[in-house]
Amino acid sequence: MARILRQQAAEPPPRRSGRAQAYLRAWVAEQFPPARRVAALAIPVGLIAGLIASAYRRVLGFHFEREALGPLSSLLAGLLTVVAPVAGCVIAVAILGNVEGRERVRTGMNEVIRALTTGHFSGLNWRTGLHAALSLFTIKSGASAGPEGPIAELGALTGIGLARGARLTSGDVNTIAACGTAAGIAAVFNAPLGGILFAIEIILGSFTLASAIPIVLAAVTGAAVSRAIFGQESIFSPPAPDVVHIGQLPLFLLLGAGAGLVASAFLHLVRLARARFPARLRHSIAGAALAGAASGVAALLLPQVGGEGYEAINEFLRMAEFTPVLIAIVVAKGVCTTLVVASGTPGGAFAPSLVMGAGLGALAATAFPGAFGSTAGDVSITVLAGMGAMVAGVFHAPLTALLILFEITGSDPAVIVPVLASTGVAAMLANQLTTGSFYEQSLIDSGFDRRRYAGLAHVTSRRAADFADTVVDILAEDDTLSEVFKAFAEGEGDAILVIDDDGAITGLVTLAEIRQSLALTDSPTLLLAKEIARPVPPATTAAISVFDALRLMEHEETDLLLVVRTAAAAKLRGLSEDGDWRHAPLTPDIVLGTLSAKALAGLSTKR
């Protein structure tokens, strides 16, 4: 007894701070349910993403005056035009190579989209953000790339970091990531509506009222930050567009069709380059130097090709005379941007798409002044329509293109009808001619289709076993179909296990097998269970995630999995020679149920 009293005396009393922390957590959980926490995080995420985008925009706005080079300014400027993109791309890739190590870091908006779709964020880290930030070297040095993708990526990563720090669910992390993206795009273009649609249409790919409200708050915050720094100034300054007459609308439909074809060609070129670009040059200094040199040489001949191309767009918006050089600019911009993307050099394709679209619009307006009109306002509206159509085709996002252009023109209603006509046709045509948008292509090529995994983020913390169906019964191989009918009638579940004389599972009967047997014979009741059973499907553990279960189904080319107890699987793995327990004989006592693709197909509705 004395020993017990001494032990109690030696033990420190419970800390009040621990109880206070527990009380505080409980109070926060009660006062701020998930919906409130998401809305509360939207504004700080919008603020941070807006500041990041504004800083990025400020750096892009710095210009080096040629006169500072002295008497040889023309010669040195030409040399710098070629050498600077090479240096910028090489510096960006060299820094990435030093920090990545042996394992390739997931980078780019396509990987952000993958993470948001599946709810698996472990592949995204500070190196992913560094990759996006280093695009400044690529763009500012004069290589053909755009800042919008990296800015959207940085905004999304900001949202993901804060949301995971607040311990939100994966579905809510998606919303906060979209908030960061919306704020970044809103700050770049001074276009909150465009930022909202960019996040919903391109990043999330779906719309819910619960996610829209925080995204709106973040986009407005990001735009407010941008306006506090830059005022009402917009990146583009188009002349006031003229009103398009009803008779001119078919021309804008044709412009949209042309832009849709060019966008499709660009997407196919990027896809081909990604597949054929030598592996030893991808993400290497040599590959970056090649991409930078191509941009530098092209910019030496066609200055509009270099960098993000905002100045070129402003030039096209005021173009008065036709020049065939516009065709060369569009082609060169597409090729140089493709090389930057294929080489793995940091940079986006949104701004280059705007440049190519502006070039197409200027080409149409100046080549056919009698059709589109010859005034500055006519040229302006045609160039804007070309920009919107190209973005709609490359990113499969017509509404985003429309609203961004609507806002950068000062919300002029004259742009709505012609731009909407062009973007709609371009998006429709590109959807038919390509397998995915710019961000989706590489995912599809790697076997990941975001439509198949839609809604996974909302159940990513759930085990696949949570969606498994129970086994109805266990029957012997020689049991007849009548006994199978009786088992289904008396039990609950979707499958019956068929076992041999040793008790090992040899097959499985579902309602699909019963329907097939009824159609193949006039006397189905004489059939035996082993004659109608399907082979034993691939097995998986109860702890596997929903995402991994779907990937396993794809790999095994099956629509059904057998779910076994995790401990039993570990035991079987230890007994098997090669560690592949899936080929070991299975017995009914370790089976929890079956998991079908049908059960996982509607996950987007199970939120």
CORWOUR-V262260 format. One record per residue. N is the residue number from 1. PSI is psi in whole degrees, -180 to 180 (* if undefined). D_LAST is the distance of its C-alpha to the last C-alpha in Angstrom with 1 decimal. Layout:
n=N psi=PSI d_last=D_LAST
n=N psi=PSI d_last=D_LAST
This chain:
n=1 psi=-42 d_last=56.3
n=2 psi=-38 d_last=57.7
n=3 psi=-40 d_last=55.6
n=4 psi=-43 d_last=52.4
n=5 psi=-39 d_last=53.5
n=6 psi=-39 d_last=54.2
n=7 psi=-43 d_last=50.8
n=8 psi=-36 d_last=49.2
n=9 psi=-32 d_last=51.4
n=10 psi=-26 d_last=50.5
n=11 psi=135 d_last=46.8
n=12 psi=147 d_last=45.5
n=13 psi=156 d_last=44.0
n=14 psi=134 d_last=40.2
n=15 psi=133 d_last=39.4
n=16 psi=-29 d_last=38.5
n=17 psi=-36 d_last=36.5
n=18 psi=-43 d_last=34.1
n=19 psi=-36 d_last=33.7
n=20 psi=-40 d_last=33.4
n=21 psi=-41 d_last=30.6
n=22 psi=-41 d_last=28.7
n=23 psi=-41 d_last=29.3
n=24 psi=-43 d_last=28.3
n=25 psi=-42 d_last=24.9
n=26 psi=-40 d_last=24.3
n=27 psi=-42 d_last=25.4
n=28 psi=-42 d_last=23.2
n=29 psi=-34 d_last=20.1
n=30 psi=-42 d_last=21.1
n=31 psi=-27 d_last=22.2
n=32 psi=80 d_last=19.5
n=33 psi=169 d_last=16.0
n=34 psi=-42 d_last=13.3
n=35 psi=-40 d_last=13.3
n=36 psi=-37 d_last=17.1
n=37 psi=-39 d_last=17.4
n=38 psi=-47 d_last=15.6
n=39 psi=-38 d_last=18.0
n=40 psi=-32 d_last=20.9
n=41 psi=-20 d_last=20.6
n=42 psi=-42 d_last=20.5
n=43 psi=-49 d_last=24.2
n=44 psi=-36 d_last=25.6
n=45 psi=-44 d_last=23.7
n=46 psi=-38 d_last=25.1
n=47 psi=-49 d_last=28.5
n=48 psi=-46 d_last=28.7
n=49 psi=-37 d_last=27.4
n=50 psi=-40 d_last=29.9
n=51 psi=-41 d_last=32.7
n=52 psi=-47 d_last=32.1
n=53 psi=-39 d_last=32.1
n=54 psi=-39 d_last=35.1
n=55 psi=-42 d_last=37.0
n=56 psi=-47 d_last=36.2
n=57 psi=-37 d_last=37.5
n=58 psi=-42 d_last=40.5
n=59 psi=-42 d_last=41.5
n=60 psi=-26 d_last=41.3
n=61 psi=-12 d_last=43.5
n=62 psi=134 d_last=46.4
n=63 psi=144 d_last=49.2
n=64 psi=124 d_last=52.2
n=65 psi=131 d_last=55.4
n=66 psi=-31 d_last=57.7
n=67 psi=-23 d_last=60.8
n=68 psi=-13 d_last=60.1
n=69 psi=-9 d_last=61.1
n=70 psi=-157 d_last=64.7
n=71 psi=-30 d_last=67.2
n=72 psi=27 d_last=65.3
n=73 psi=-40 d_last=62.1
n=74 psi=-46 d_last=61.8
n=75 psi=-46 d_last=62.3
n=76 psi=-37 d_last=60.1
n=77 psi=-40 d_last=57.3
n=78 psi=-41 d_last=57.4
n=79 psi=-43 d_last=57.4
n=80 psi=-34 d_last=54.5
n=81 psi=-35 d_last=52.5
n=82 psi=-42 d_last=52.6
n=83 psi=-38 d_last=52.6
n=84 psi=-46 d_last=49.9
n=85 psi=-35 d_last=46.9
n=86 psi=-47 d_last=48.1
n=87 psi=-44 d_last=48.3
n=88 psi=-46 d_last=45.0
n=89 psi=-41 d_last=43.1
n=90 psi=-42 d_last=45.0
n=91 psi=-45 d_last=44.4
n=92 psi=-48 d_last=40.6
n=93 psi=-36 d_last=40.5
n=94 psi=-42 d_last=43.0
n=95 psi=-43 d_last=41.1
n=96 psi=-42 d_last=37.9
n=97 psi=-32 d_last=39.9
n=98 psi=-29 d_last=41.3
n=99 psi=-19 d_last=38.0
n=100 psi=-36 d_last=35.8
n=101 psi=-153 d_last=38.0
n=102 psi=-35 d_last=37.8
n=103 psi=129 d_last=34.1
n=104 psi=128 d_last=32.8
n=105 psi=141 d_last=30.2
n=106 psi=123 d_last=27.2
n=107 psi=161 d_last=28.0
n=108 psi=159 d_last=27.2
n=109 psi=-27 d_last=24.4
n=110 psi=-38 d_last=23.6
n=111 psi=-32 d_last=22.8
n=112 psi=-43 d_last=20.7
n=113 psi=-41 d_last=18.7
n=114 psi=-46 d_last=18.5
n=115 psi=-41 d_last=17.4
n=116 psi=-32 d_last=14.6
n=117 psi=-43 d_last=13.4
n=118 psi=-21 d_last=13.6
n=119 psi=9 d_last=13.1
n=120 psi=106 d_last=16.7
n=121 psi=3 d_last=18.9
n=122 psi=-26 d_last=21.9
n=123 psi=-9 d_last=23.8
n=124 psi=128 d_last=23.9
n=125 psi=-167 d_last=26.6
n=126 psi=-26 d_last=29.5
n=127 psi=-32 d_last=31.3
n=128 psi=-44 d_last=28.6
n=129 psi=-37 d_last=29.3
n=130 psi=-40 d_last=33.0
n=131 psi=-44 d_last=32.8
n=132 psi=-42 d_last=31.4
n=133 psi=-34 d_last=34.0
n=134 psi=-9 d_last=36.9
n=135 psi=-19 d_last=36.3
n=136 psi=-40 d_last=38.6
n=137 psi=-43 d_last=41.5
n=138 psi=-51 d_last=40.7
n=139 psi=-47 d_last=40.5
n=140 psi=-26 d_last=43.1
n=141 psi=-16 d_last=45.6
n=142 psi=2 d_last=45.5
n=143 psi=152 d_last=43.3
n=144 psi=102 d_last=41.3
n=145 psi=168 d_last=37.7
n=146 psi=155 d_last=35.4
n=147 psi=-14 d_last=33.9
n=148 psi=-44 d_last=30.7
n=149 psi=-52 d_last=28.7
n=150 psi=-39 d_last=29.8
n=151 psi=-43 d_last=29.3
n=152 psi=-38 d_last=25.7
n=153 psi=-44 d_last=25.3
n=154 psi=-40 d_last=26.9
n=155 psi=-43 d_last=24.7
n=156 psi=-42 d_last=21.5
n=157 psi=-36 d_last=23.1
n=158 psi=-47 d_last=24.0
n=159 psi=-43 d_last=20.5
n=160 psi=-44 d_last=19.2
n=161 psi=-47 d_last=22.2
n=162 psi=-39 d_last=21.8
n=163 psi=-40 d_last=18.0
n=164 psi=-33 d_last=18.6
n=165 psi=-32 d_last=21.7
n=166 psi=3 d_last=19.8
n=167 psi=43 d_last=17.6
n=168 psi=161 d_last=14.3
n=169 psi=163 d_last=11.2
n=170 psi=-37 d_last=11.0
n=171 psi=-40 d_last=8.3
n=172 psi=-31 d_last=10.8
n=173 psi=-40 d_last=13.6
n=174 psi=-48 d_last=12.8
n=175 psi=-44 d_last=13.3
n=176 psi=-36 d_last=16.4
n=177 psi=-42 d_last=17.7
n=178 psi=-33 d_last=17.5
n=179 psi=-45 d_last=19.4
n=180 psi=-41 d_last=22.1
n=181 psi=-47 d_last=22.5
n=182 psi=-43 d_last=22.8
n=183 psi=-41 d_last=25.3
n=184 psi=-48 d_last=27.3
n=185 psi=-39 d_last=27.7
n=186 psi=-38 d_last=28.5
n=187 psi=-37 d_last=31.2
n=188 psi=-49 d_last=32.8
n=189 psi=-1 d_last=33.2
n=190 psi=44 d_last=33.4
n=191 psi=85 d_last=30.7
n=192 psi=-39 d_last=27.6
n=193 psi=-41 d_last=26.4
n=194 psi=-39 d_last=26.9
n=195 psi=-40 d_last=25.0
n=196 psi=-48 d_last=22.0
n=197 psi=-35 d_last=22.0
n=198 psi=-45 d_last=22.8
n=199 psi=-42 d_last=19.6
n=200 psi=-45 d_last=17.4
n=201 psi=-39 d_last=19.4
n=202 psi=-44 d_last=20.6
n=203 psi=-55 d_last=18.4
n=204 psi=-38 d_last=14.8
n=205 psi=5 d_last=15.7
n=206 psi=168 d_last=13.3
n=207 psi=131 d_last=13.2
n=208 psi=150 d_last=11.1
n=209 psi=-36 d_last=13.2
n=210 psi=-36 d_last=11.5
n=211 psi=-26 d_last=12.4
n=212 psi=-39 d_last=15.7
n=213 psi=-51 d_last=17.4
n=214 psi=-36 d_last=17.6
n=215 psi=-40 d_last=18.6
n=216 psi=-46 d_last=21.3
n=217 psi=-44 d_last=22.6
n=218 psi=-42 d_last=22.9
n=219 psi=-42 d_last=24.6
n=220 psi=-40 d_last=27.0
n=221 psi=-45 d_last=27.8
n=222 psi=-43 d_last=28.5
n=223 psi=-38 d_last=30.7
n=224 psi=-39 d_last=32.5
n=225 psi=-45 d_last=33.4
n=226 psi=-43 d_last=34.7
n=227 psi=-30 d_last=36.8
n=228 psi=-29 d_last=38.1
n=229 psi=-45 d_last=39.5
n=230 psi=-4 d_last=40.4
n=231 psi=-154 d_last=40.8
n=232 psi=4 d_last=40.0
n=233 psi=135 d_last=41.3
n=234 psi=156 d_last=39.3
n=235 psi=-38 d_last=39.5
n=236 psi=149 d_last=40.9
n=237 psi=74 d_last=43.6
n=238 psi=148 d_last=44.0
n=239 psi=154 d_last=46.8
n=240 psi=120 d_last=45.8
n=241 psi=144 d_last=44.7
n=242 psi=157 d_last=46.7
n=243 psi=133 d_last=45.3
n=244 psi=131 d_last=44.8
n=245 psi=154 d_last=46.7
n=246 psi=-33 d_last=45.2
n=247 psi=-16 d_last=47.5
n=248 psi=-11 d_last=46.2
n=249 psi=-41 d_last=42.6
n=250 psi=-31 d_last=43.4
n=251 psi=-38 d_last=44.6
n=252 psi=-29 d_last=41.3
n=253 psi=-41 d_last=39.6
n=254 psi=-40 d_last=42.0
n=255 psi=-42 d_last=41.3
n=256 psi=-40 d_last=37.6
n=257 psi=-42 d_last=38.5
n=258 psi=-43 d_last=40.8
n=259 psi=-36 d_last=38.2
n=260 psi=-40 d_last=35.6
n=261 psi=-43 d_last=38.2
n=262 psi=-41 d_last=39.0
n=263 psi=-42 d_last=35.4
n=264 psi=-42 d_last=34.9
n=265 psi=-41 d_last=38.1
n=266 psi=-44 d_last=37.0
n=267 psi=-41 d_last=33.7
n=268 psi=-36 d_last=35.7
n=269 psi=-44 d_last=38.2
n=270 psi=-42 d_last=35.7
n=271 psi=-43 d_last=34.2
n=272 psi=-42 d_last=37.8
n=273 psi=-40 d_last=38.8
n=274 psi=-37 d_last=35.9
n=275 psi=-35 d_last=36.9
n=276 psi=-12 d_last=40.7
n=277 psi=128 d_last=41.0
n=278 psi=132 d_last=43.0
n=279 psi=-35 d_last=40.9
n=280 psi=-18 d_last=43.6
n=281 psi=-18 d_last=43.4
n=282 psi=133 d_last=39.6
n=283 psi=27 d_last=38.7
n=284 psi=163 d_last=42.5
n=285 psi=-39 d_last=45.1
n=286 psi=-43 d_last=47.0
n=287 psi=-41 d_last=44.0
n=288 psi=-40 d_last=43.3
n=289 psi=-39 d_last=47.0
n=290 psi=-46 d_last=47.0
n=291 psi=-43 d_last=44.1
n=292 psi=-40 d_last=45.8
n=293 psi=-40 d_last=49.2
n=294 psi=-44 d_last=47.9
n=295 psi=-39 d_last=46.5
n=296 psi=-46 d_last=49.7
n=297 psi=-43 d_last=52.0
n=298 psi=-41 d_last=50.1
n=299 psi=-28 d_last=50.0
n=300 psi=-36 d_last=53.7
n=301 psi=-36 d_last=54.4
n=302 psi=91 d_last=51.5
n=303 psi=-24 d_last=50.5
n=304 psi=-14 d_last=47.5
n=305 psi=-29 d_last=45.8
n=306 psi=152 d_last=45.6
n=307 psi=-155 d_last=42.8
n=308 psi=-26 d_last=39.8
n=309 psi=16 d_last=42.1
n=310 psi=-40 d_last=41.6
n=311 psi=-37 d_last=45.3
n=312 psi=-39 d_last=45.6
n=313 psi=-45 d_last=43.2
n=314 psi=-33 d_last=45.2
n=315 psi=-43 d_last=48.3
n=316 psi=-34 d_last=46.9
n=317 psi=-20 d_last=45.9
n=318 psi=15 d_last=49.6
n=319 psi=135 d_last=51.2
n=320 psi=-26 d_last=54.1
n=321 psi=148 d_last=55.7
n=322 psi=141 d_last=54.6
n=323 psi=131 d_last=54.8
n=324 psi=-12 d_last=53.9
n=325 psi=-24 d_last=52.8
n=326 psi=-38 d_last=49.4
n=327 psi=-44 d_last=48.8
n=328 psi=-37 d_last=49.7
n=329 psi=-46 d_last=47.4
n=330 psi=-46 d_last=44.3
n=331 psi=-47 d_last=45.1
n=332 psi=-39 d_last=46.0
n=333 psi=-42 d_last=42.9
n=334 psi=-43 d_last=40.7
n=335 psi=-45 d_last=42.7
n=336 psi=-41 d_last=42.9
n=337 psi=-38 d_last=39.2
n=338 psi=-42 d_last=38.5
n=339 psi=-39 d_last=40.8
n=340 psi=-46 d_last=39.1
n=341 psi=-48 d_last=35.7
n=342 psi=-30 d_last=37.1
n=343 psi=-9 d_last=39.1
n=344 psi=12 d_last=36.1
n=345 psi=136 d_last=37.6
n=346 psi=138 d_last=35.2
n=347 psi=156 d_last=34.6
n=348 psi=-178 d_last=32.5
n=349 psi=5 d_last=33.2
n=350 psi=-52 d_last=32.0
n=351 psi=-44 d_last=35.4
n=352 psi=-35 d_last=37.4
n=353 psi=-40 d_last=35.6
n=354 psi=-41 d_last=36.6
n=355 psi=-47 d_last=40.2
n=356 psi=-42 d_last=40.3
n=357 psi=-40 d_last=39.1
n=358 psi=-39 d_last=41.5
n=359 psi=-41 d_last=44.3
n=360 psi=-43 d_last=43.5
n=361 psi=-43 d_last=43.5
n=362 psi=-37 d_last=46.8
n=363 psi=-46 d_last=48.3
n=364 psi=-43 d_last=47.5
n=365 psi=-40 d_last=48.7
n=366 psi=-27 d_last=52.0
n=367 psi=-29 d_last=52.8
n=368 psi=65 d_last=52.5
n=369 psi=-28 d_last=53.5
n=370 psi=-23 d_last=54.8
n=371 psi=-53 d_last=51.4
n=372 psi=-17 d_last=49.0
n=373 psi=154 d_last=51.6
n=374 psi=-3 d_last=53.6
n=375 psi=165 d_last=53.0
n=376 psi=-37 d_last=51.0
n=377 psi=-36 d_last=48.2
n=378 psi=-45 d_last=48.1
n=379 psi=-42 d_last=47.8
n=380 psi=-49 d_last=45.1
n=381 psi=-34 d_last=42.8
n=382 psi=-41 d_last=43.4
n=383 psi=-43 d_last=42.6
n=384 psi=-41 d_last=39.4
n=385 psi=-39 d_last=38.4
n=386 psi=-40 d_last=39.1
n=387 psi=-49 d_last=37.0
n=388 psi=-40 d_last=34.0
n=389 psi=-41 d_last=34.5
n=390 psi=-44 d_last=34.8
n=391 psi=-42 d_last=31.6
n=392 psi=-38 d_last=29.7
n=393 psi=-42 d_last=31.2
n=394 psi=-39 d_last=30.7
n=395 psi=2 d_last=27.1
n=396 psi=45 d_last=26.0
n=397 psi=75 d_last=25.2
n=398 psi=-37 d_last=27.5
n=399 psi=-38 d_last=26.0
n=400 psi=-46 d_last=26.0
n=401 psi=-44 d_last=29.7
n=402 psi=-48 d_last=30.6
n=403 psi=-36 d_last=29.4
n=404 psi=-45 d_last=30.9
n=405 psi=-34 d_last=34.2
n=406 psi=-40 d_last=34.0
n=407 psi=-35 d_last=33.8
n=408 psi=-13 d_last=36.4
n=409 psi=13 d_last=38.9
n=410 psi=31 d_last=38.6
n=411 psi=44 d_last=36.3
n=412 psi=118 d_last=39.1
n=413 psi=-15 d_last=38.1
n=414 psi=-21 d_last=40.6
n=415 psi=-17 d_last=38.2
n=416 psi=-56 d_last=35.4
n=417 psi=-52 d_last=36.8
n=418 psi=-40 d_last=38.6
n=419 psi=-41 d_last=35.8
n=420 psi=-39 d_last=33.2
n=421 psi=-46 d_last=35.5
n=422 psi=-44 d_last=36.0
n=423 psi=-38 d_last=32.5
n=424 psi=-46 d_last=31.2
n=425 psi=-43 d_last=33.8
n=426 psi=-45 d_last=33.5
n=427 psi=-42 d_last=29.7
n=428 psi=-45 d_last=30.2
n=429 psi=-44 d_last=33.1
n=430 psi=-37 d_last=31.5
n=431 psi=-36 d_last=28.4
n=432 psi=-32 d_last=30.9
n=433 psi=-11 d_last=33.1
n=434 psi=163 d_last=30.8
n=435 psi=-4 d_last=28.0
n=436 psi=169 d_last=25.8
n=437 psi=179 d_last=26.2
n=438 psi=-43 d_last=28.2
n=439 psi=-25 d_last=25.2
n=440 psi=-22 d_last=23.8
n=441 psi=-51 d_last=27.1
n=442 psi=-31 d_last=27.7
n=443 psi=-45 d_last=24.2
n=444 psi=-41 d_last=24.9
n=445 psi=-27 d_last=28.3
n=446 psi=4 d_last=27.0
n=447 psi=11 d_last=24.9
n=448 psi=116 d_last=21.5
n=449 psi=112 d_last=19.9
n=450 psi=-27 d_last=16.9
n=451 psi=-35 d_last=16.0
n=452 psi=-33 d_last=15.9
n=453 psi=16 d_last=13.5
n=454 psi=132 d_last=11.2
n=455 psi=-6 d_last=7.6
n=456 psi=-34 d_last=9.3
n=457 psi=-27 d_last=9.3
n=458 psi=-12 d_last=5.8
n=459 psi=17 d_last=7.4
n=460 psi=-26 d_last=10.9
n=461 psi=-8 d_last=12.1
n=462 psi=147 d_last=11.6
n=463 psi=153 d_last=14.7
n=464 psi=-30 d_last=15.2
n=465 psi=-23 d_last=17.1
n=466 psi=-21 d_last=14.1
n=467 psi=7 d_last=13.5
n=468 psi=150 d_last=17.3
n=469 psi=143 d_last=19.4
n=470 psi=157 d_last=22.5
n=471 psi=133 d_last=26.0
n=472 psi=-51 d_last=27.9
n=473 psi=177 d_last=31.4
n=474 psi=125 d_last=33.9
n=475 psi=155 d_last=36.8
n=476 psi=162 d_last=39.9
n=477 psi=-32 d_last=40.8
n=478 psi=2 d_last=43.5
n=479 psi=145 d_last=41.6
n=480 psi=171 d_last=41.7
n=481 psi=-28 d_last=39.0
n=482 psi=-39 d_last=39.9
n=483 psi=-30 d_last=38.8
n=484 psi=-45 d_last=35.5
n=485 psi=-46 d_last=35.1
n=486 psi=-39 d_last=35.9
n=487 psi=-43 d_last=33.4
n=488 psi=-35 d_last=30.5
n=489 psi=-35 d_last=31.8
n=490 psi=-19 d_last=32.1
n=491 psi=178 d_last=29.1
n=492 psi=131 d_last=25.3
n=493 psi=-175 d_last=23.6
n=494 psi=0 d_last=23.7
n=495 psi=153 d_last=26.6
n=496 psi=132 d_last=30.1
n=497 psi=136 d_last=31.7
n=498 psi=127 d_last=35.3
n=499 psi=158 d_last=37.7
n=500 psi=-172 d_last=41.3
n=501 psi=-24 d_last=44.3
n=502 psi=-1 d_last=43.4
n=503 psi=7 d_last=39.9
n=504 psi=144 d_last=38.1
n=505 psi=126 d_last=35.3
n=506 psi=-11 d_last=36.7
n=507 psi=-178 d_last=34.0
n=508 psi=138 d_last=31.1
n=509 psi=125 d_last=31.0
n=510 psi=177 d_last=28.0
n=511 psi=-29 d_last=28.1
n=512 psi=-41 d_last=28.6
n=513 psi=-36 d_last=31.8
n=514 psi=-44 d_last=33.0
n=515 psi=-41 d_last=32.7
n=516 psi=-41 d_last=34.6
n=517 psi=-36 d_last=37.3
n=518 psi=-30 d_last=37.8
n=519 psi=-18 d_last=38.4
n=520 psi=-13 d_last=40.8
n=521 psi=153 d_last=43.3
n=522 psi=-18 d_last=45.3
n=523 psi=69 d_last=45.3
n=524 psi=-27 d_last=41.8
n=525 psi=-16 d_last=42.6
n=526 psi=-10 d_last=45.2
n=527 psi=149 d_last=42.6
n=528 psi=159 d_last=41.8
n=529 psi=-39 d_last=38.4
n=530 psi=-21 d_last=39.4
n=531 psi=-25 d_last=40.3
n=532 psi=-10 d_last=37.0
n=533 psi=145 d_last=34.7
n=534 psi=156 d_last=32.9
n=535 psi=158 d_last=33.6
n=536 psi=122 d_last=31.7
n=537 psi=164 d_last=28.5
n=538 psi=143 d_last=27.8
n=539 psi=153 d_last=26.9
n=540 psi=164 d_last=24.4
n=541 psi=161 d_last=23.8
n=542 psi=-22 d_last=21.2
n=543 psi=-4 d_last=20.3
n=544 psi=146 d_last=19.4
n=545 psi=163 d_last=16.2
n=546 psi=-44 d_last=13.9
n=547 psi=-47 d_last=15.4
n=548 psi=-32 d_last=18.8
n=549 psi=-43 d_last=18.5
n=550 psi=-41 d_last=17.8
n=551 psi=-38 d_last=20.7
n=552 psi=-40 d_last=22.9
n=553 psi=-42 d_last=22.4
n=554 psi=-44 d_last=23.5
n=555 psi=-41 d_last=26.4
n=556 psi=-5 d_last=27.6
n=557 psi=54 d_last=27.0
n=558 psi=160 d_last=25.5
n=559 psi=12 d_last=22.6
n=560 psi=139 d_last=22.9
n=561 psi=150 d_last=23.2
n=562 psi=122 d_last=24.9
n=563 psi=122 d_last=23.2
n=564 psi=163 d_last=26.0
n=565 psi=140 d_last=26.4
n=566 psi=-43 d_last=26.3
n=567 psi=-39 d_last=29.7
n=568 psi=-39 d_last=31.2
n=569 psi=-40 d_last=30.1
n=570 psi=-38 d_last=31.8
n=571 psi=-44 d_last=34.9
n=572 psi=-37 d_last=35.1
n=573 psi=-38 d_last=34.7
n=574 psi=-30 d_last=37.6
n=575 psi=-27 d_last=39.7
n=576 psi=148 d_last=39.2
n=577 psi=-41 d_last=41.7
n=578 psi=4 d_last=39.5
n=579 psi=-1 d_last=36.5
n=580 psi=91 d_last=34.5
n=581 psi=-15 d_last=33.6
n=582 psi=-23 d_last=31.7
n=583 psi=0 d_last=35.2
n=584 psi=151 d_last=36.5
n=585 psi=136 d_last=37.0
n=586 psi=145 d_last=34.1
n=587 psi=154 d_last=34.7
n=588 psi=-27 d_last=32.5
n=589 psi=-18 d_last=32.5
n=590 psi=1 d_last=30.3
n=591 psi=128 d_last=27.7
n=592 psi=-29 d_last=24.4
n=593 psi=-165 d_last=23.1
n=594 psi=149 d_last=22.1
n=595 psi=121 d_last=19.1
n=596 psi=154 d_last=18.9
n=597 psi=-31 d_last=17.7
n=598 psi=-37 d_last=16.7
n=599 psi=-26 d_last=14.2
n=600 psi=-7 d_last=12.6
n=601 psi=-31 d_last=13.0
n=602 psi=30 d_last=10.0
n=603 psi=-29 d_last=7.4
n=604 psi=-17 d_last=6.6
n=605 psi=-9 d_last=5.7
n=606 psi=64 d_last=3.8
n=607 psi=* d_last=0.0
